[in-house]
Amino acid sequence: MAEKDLTAYCRRSGEIGFARRLPNDAMILSRGPDEHVRKAAGVVARHGYDGTLLVPGIPEAITDDAALEAVAWFRRQMASRLNRYAQEAAHG
């Protein structure tokens, strides 16, 4: 992983965090350039009243399987946006 890469992660609560290294009790959502990861998460995430970013579907998931499905969806959305941002950056 390059020094500049940022990791977006979440915990079972659905709250999204950002760090250079994945915390032990967290699940990775995406990794990439700081600006791109934060931008993509801001678009895909649910925004709490207090500014908290949440993975949609996790806070209300009754089972861990349902929460994992929400994580999988979020990862796909993040990957799609990060790919788009990388293409835009490559083409000026």
Secondary structure, 3 states (H helix, E strand, C coil): CCCCEEEEEECCCCEEEEECCCCCCCEEEEEEEHHHHHHHHHHHCEECCCCCEECCCCCCCCCHHHHHHHHHHHHHHHHHHHHHHHHHHHCC
